[in-house]
């Protein structure tokens, strides 16, 4: 979920299927191709991911969100959709 706020955009990510123990990052890519890491976390064994995050990129400038592993492998990407 993406929600506009006073400093940019609030993000709430729900994700499953990532192996426990994996370190991940949520990367925001703007319409100009610049990236910003919104948050990083370690997946707990046997649990789905429910991560709050934020970015200074305004919601109208976000092109896509990308979840990567610590070694840079892209796990999933999706276009920005305001909720």
N, C-alpha and C positions, 0 to 999 in steps of 0.2 A: 504494500500500500504506500502511496505517496501523498503527502499532504503539505501544502504550502505553509510556511511559518515566517516569522519576522526576520530570520537570518538566512533563509534559503528554503530547504525542503526537508521535512521529516520523512523517514522511511521505516517501514515495518516489513521484515522479510520472514517468510515461512518457507522452509525447505526440508525435504526428506530425501533419503537415499544416499547421503554422504557418509562414508565410513567413519566410525568412531575414532577419535584421536587425530583426525585430519585438521590442520590449521587452514582456515579459509579467510578470504577478504572479499568485501563487497565494494566493487569499483564502479564509480559513476562516470560515464563518458558523456561529455556535453556535445552540442551540435557542431562545435568547431574541432572536435576530435581530442580535446584535452581530457585528462582523467584525474580523478580525485578518489582516494580510498576513504570510504565513508566509515568503515569499521572492519575489524578483524576479530576472529574468535576461534576457539578450538571446539570441535564437535565432540559432544559427550557420547560415550558408548551407549547404544540402544535408545537414543533420543532423537526426535526431530529437532530441527533448528527453528527458533523463534527469536529473531534478533531485531532490537530497535537500533536505529542509526539516524544520522543526519548528514547533510551536505550543505555547503554554502552556495551550491549551484541552484538557481531558481528552477521551479518545476517546468516552466516553459522552455528552458534551455537544455534540459536533460534529454539525451538521445536514447541511451540504453543503460541498463544495469548489468554488470557482469560479476559472477562469483568465480573466484580463482583459488587455487591451492597455493600454499606457501612457495612452491617451486614454479608458479606462473601458469600452471595448467588451467585452462578455462573449463569449468564444470557446466555452467549454464549462462546464457545471456537472454535478456528479454527487453523489449521496448518499454519506455516509460509510459505509464497510464495513470492518470490522476484518479484517485478514489475519494 
